[in-house]
Amino acid sequence: MIDKKLITLKKELGKSVKGRDEVIDGLLLALASQEHILIEGAPGEAKTYCVRLLCEITNLDFFYRQIHNETVVKDIVGILNPLSYQRGEIELIETGFWKADILFFDEFLRGRSEFLDFLLEVMQERKCSKTLAGERNLPVLSVIATTNPLTEDYNTERLDLALKDRFAIILSMDHLIKDNPEAVEEVLSNPDNTHRNIRITAGEIKDIRENAATVKYDTEIILTMFRMLRDEGFVFSTRFIKLYRDLCRIMAAVNGRNQVSDEDYDNVGRLMLNNRFDTLDSKKIDAVMDECIVNEEHRNLVKRIDNIMPEEGEVFVQECVEILNEYRDEYPTLPKNLQHKYSMLEDKLDEEITLYLKYLPPQVIQSLDTEKLRHHIDEYLEYHTRKTKMLLKTEYDKASEIARKTCKNCELHYETKGDRTKIIITPNLSKPKSFQEIRKFESMCSQKNIRLDIML
């Protein structure tokens, strides 16, 4: 079975490549999905070694070129045969490029624009038209490219967005001594460079993608993740979202599962997203991944909420209050997508309870509501009132803190009436800066979605 071969391949690579589990996972996922991968990192951190070892162990046909600023397309595809040219024919003296399962371009960003245009066509169309011999299709499964860090220090900061978008996975290899010093010690004390070959054919690789098409996945998790990324300012094409789904299914299939797991969503997301942006953006993406990839218990909660939302009347109220009471203490720690569903459930319950208590005749209410249900409703209403007060108090505390920090040249007074608190801000007419502070206060409250009675 191909999935067992890949698992064995991962173990064999791990023997010689210490402390680089993410790189090994990325290479295997790119190969299994027939997608392309970019590995960037400092010199001497085994980028080339990892790829060469992968090709060596699998026995797949691979083509390697070290790219430099003098590299031209004919260096890769081959040159014209002078003898055939004398006969009036066009024939190439071909390189291994035309038959390779894996194309490996080392330090590819050193190449000129001619080479990068050629590479884009190869990755996107899996064909080559940049020769006098005409256009030909390529059997390539995956393009693997490496480069020094994408910084000005290495003169590699340029990476065309169209080309970058063709890499399904972008990995960064920092210095191992920084990332995993224990692995360095292991390399020095117990190097294991022996491995056995695991023959994998191109046909077996292609079968993985076909078999993965039957793996089940949760559309809601994928949509939630990309909605949350959009809210943080990261917008991805439909093609990229579909690719994420496909790679999640392939990851599950490779590990012998018929349904995508939380671990699959998380691992694939980090492989595809983490190194596509700068460090600060990657931290935001990490936070989104932590929020939306939920555990099995939370997944069951989503299903429970989705199942009862179409219901109405007594059936809905009874099941709804049970869920709300069960998870009320956990609400602050729930992922954002679950908090949203929980709030939707509360809103609908408010409507149903209002209908029961205000618009239905007493005798109808009596016939619908059991004593236990009434207890649940009373308990929920009491909790809902406490929660509303708590939210108001929280917003008041936040607003007060913002006012103290921003409105230093203004006079601040507070008035409390019932459950509502008013913050009265009076500008100092002798200090024009106080008006700017008030505008800043309003802006900061708006950004934090604080809705209080603010009297200026």
DAMOTA-V894339 format. One record per residue. N is the residue number from 1. SS is DSSP state (a for helix, b for strand, c for the rest). PHI is phi in whole degrees, -180 to 180 (NA if undefined). Layout:
N:SS:PHI  N:SS:PHI
This chain:
1:c:NA  2:a:-65  3:a:-64  4:a:-68  5:a:-63  6:a:-68  7:a:-64  8:a:-65  9:a:-60  10:a:-61  11:a:-65  12:a:-66  13:a:-65  14:a:-65  15:a:-65  16:a:-102  17:c:-107  18:c:-88  19:c:71  20:c:-125  21:a:-60  22:a:-64  23:a:-67  24:a:-62  25:a:-60  26:a:-64  27:a:-63  28:a:-67  29:a:-67  30:a:-62  31:a:-66  32:a:-64  33:a:-93  34:c:58  35:c:-112  36:b:-106  37:b:-136  38:b:-115  39:b:-118  40:b:-115  41:b:177  42:c:-68  43:c:-60  44:c:83  45:c:-107  46:c:74  47:a:-62  48:a:-65  49:a:-60  50:a:-58  51:a:-71  52:a:-60  53:a:-65  54:a:-58  55:a:-65  56:a:-66  57:a:-70  58:a:-80  59:c:65  60:c:-73  61:c:-69  62:b:-136  63:b:-123  64:b:-120  65:b:-143  66:b:-83  67:c:-93  68:c:-142  69:c:-73  70:c:-103  71:c:-66  72:c:-121  73:a:-60  74:a:-65  75:a:-64  76:a:-97  77:a:-87  78:b:118  79:b:-111  80:b:-67  81:c:-76  82:a:-62  83:a:-67  84:a:-68  85:a:-65  86:a:-66  87:c:-84  88:c:84  89:c:-111  90:c:-112  91:c:-142  92:b:-95  93:b:-86  94:b:-77  95:c:-95  96:a:-70  97:a:-55  98:a:-74  99:a:-115  100:c:-74  101:c:-81  102:b:-124  103:b:-104  104:b:-120  105:b:-113  106:b:-88  107:c:53  108:a:-67  109:a:-75  110:a:-76  111:c:-70  112:c:-75  113:a:-62  114:a:-60  115:a:-67  116:a:-65  117:a:-64  118:a:-61  119:a:-64  120:a:-60  121:a:-65  122:a:-61  123:a:-72  124:a:-80  125:a:-105  126:c:54  127:b:-152  128:b:-137  129:c:-121  130:c:-92  131:c:-132  132:c:-68  133:c:-77  134:c:95  135:c:-81  136:b:-141  137:b:-78  138:c:-119  139:c:-85  140:c:-58  141:c:-86  142:b:-151  143:b:-101  144:b:-115  145:b:-125  146:b:-125  147:b:-156  148:c:-68  149:c:-50  150:c:-79  151:c:-135  152:a:-65  153:a:-58  154:a:-103  155:c:58  156:c:-127  157:c:-73  158:c:-85  159:c:-150  160:c:-55  161:a:-63  162:a:-64  163:a:-70  164:a:-61  165:a:-67  166:c:-80  167:b:-87  168:b:-66  169:b:-128  170:b:-126  171:b:-116  172:b:-120  173:b:-110  174:c:-79  175:c:-60  176:a:-62  177:a:-64  178:a:-87  179:a:-75  180:c:-150  181:a:-61  182:a:-64  183:a:-67  184:a:-62  185:a:-61  186:a:-67  187:a:-61  188:a:-73  189:a:-90  190:c:-144  191:c:-69  192:c:-124  193:c:-103  194:c:-93  195:c:-154  196:c:-108  197:c:-75  198:c:-125  199:c:-69  200:c:-126  201:c:-96  202:a:-62  203:a:-64  204:a:-66  205:a:-63  206:a:-65  207:a:-66  208:a:-59  209:a:-64  210:a:-66  211:a:-66  212:a:-69  213:c:-65  214:c:-94  215:c:-72  216:b:-81  217:c:-145  218:c:-102  219:a:-60  220:a:-63  221:a:-63  222:a:-66  223:a:-64  224:a:-61  225:a:-61  226:a:-76  227:a:-67  228:a:-65  229:a:-64  230:a:-62  231:a:-64  232:c:-89  233:c:100  234:c:-105  235:c:-113  236:c:-119  237:c:-71  238:a:-60  239:a:-60  240:a:-68  241:a:-65  242:a:-64  243:a:-64  244:a:-59  245:a:-59  246:a:-63  247:a:-69  248:a:-63  249:a:-67  250:a:-67  251:a:-58  252:a:-66  253:a:-63  254:a:-61  255:c:-93  256:c:77  257:c:-107  258:c:-101  259:b:-145  260:c:-67  261:c:-97  262:a:-57  263:a:-63  264:a:-66  265:a:-56  266:a:-70  267:a:-64  268:a:-65  269:a:-59  270:a:-71  271:a:-65  272:a:-83  273:a:-109  274:c:-59  275:c:-106  276:c:-84  277:c:-130  278:c:-76  279:a:-60  280:a:-64  281:a:-65  282:a:-63  283:a:-66  284:a:-63  285:a:-64  286:a:-57  287:a:-64  288:a:-64  289:a:-61  290:a:-64  291:a:-75  292:a:-98  293:c:-86  294:c:-95  295:c:-86  296:a:-63  297:a:-62  298:a:-66  299:a:-62  300:a:-65  301:a:-64  302:a:-58  303:a:-64  304:a:-62  305:a:-66  306:a:-63  307:a:-71  308:a:-94  309:a:-58  310:c:-72  311:c:-73  312:c:-140  313:a:66  314:a:-62  315:a:-60  316:a:-64  317:a:-60  318:a:-64  319:a:-70  320:a:-65  321:a:-66  322:a:-64  323:a:-66  324:a:-64  325:a:-69  326:a:-68  327:a:-110  328:c:-60  329:c:-74  330:c:-89  331:a:-50  332:a:-61  333:a:-99  334:c:-71  335:c:-59  336:a:-60  337:a:-65  338:a:-75  339:a:-60  340:a:-63  341:a:-65  342:a:-60  343:a:-66  344:a:-61  345:a:-65  346:a:-61  347:a:-61  348:a:-68  349:a:-63  350:a:-57  351:a:-64  352:a:-65  353:a:-65  354:a:-58  355:a:-62  356:a:-64  357:a:-85  358:a:-116  359:a:-111  360:c:-93  361:c:-61  362:a:-53  363:a:-67  364:a:-71  365:a:-59  366:a:-62  367:a:-75  368:a:-86  369:c:-94  370:c:-81  371:a:-62  372:a:-64  373:a:-65  374:a:-60  375:a:-61  376:a:-61  377:a:-64  378:a:-61  379:a:-64  380:a:-67  381:a:-61  382:a:-64  383:a:-64  384:a:-61  385:a:-64  386:a:-62  387:a:-65  388:a:-61  389:a:-62  390:a:-64  391:a:-64  392:a:-62  393:a:-63  394:a:-64  395:a:-66  396:a:-62  397:a:-63  398:a:-64  399:a:-64  400:a:-62  401:a:-64  402:a:-63  403:a:-61  404:a:-64  405:a:-81  406:a:-97  407:c:-99  408:c:-75  409:c:-102  410:c:-112  411:b:-98  412:b:-114  413:b:-134  414:b:-127  415:b:-129  416:b:-119  417:b:-130  418:c:64  419:c:-91  420:b:-103  421:b:-120  422:b:-109  423:b:-107  424:b:-102  425:b:-113  426:b:-112  427:c:-71  428:c:-91  429:c:-64  430:c:-82  431:c:-128  432:c:-56  433:a:-63  434:a:-64  435:a:-69  436:a:-64  437:a:-65  438:a:-65  439:a:-63  440:a:-67  441:a:-60  442:a:-60  443:a:-64  444:a:-67  445:a:-64  446:a:-64  447:a:-62  448:c:-94  449:c:57  450:c:-91  451:c:-116  452:c:-124  453:b:-78  454:b:-110  455:b:-104  456:c:-107
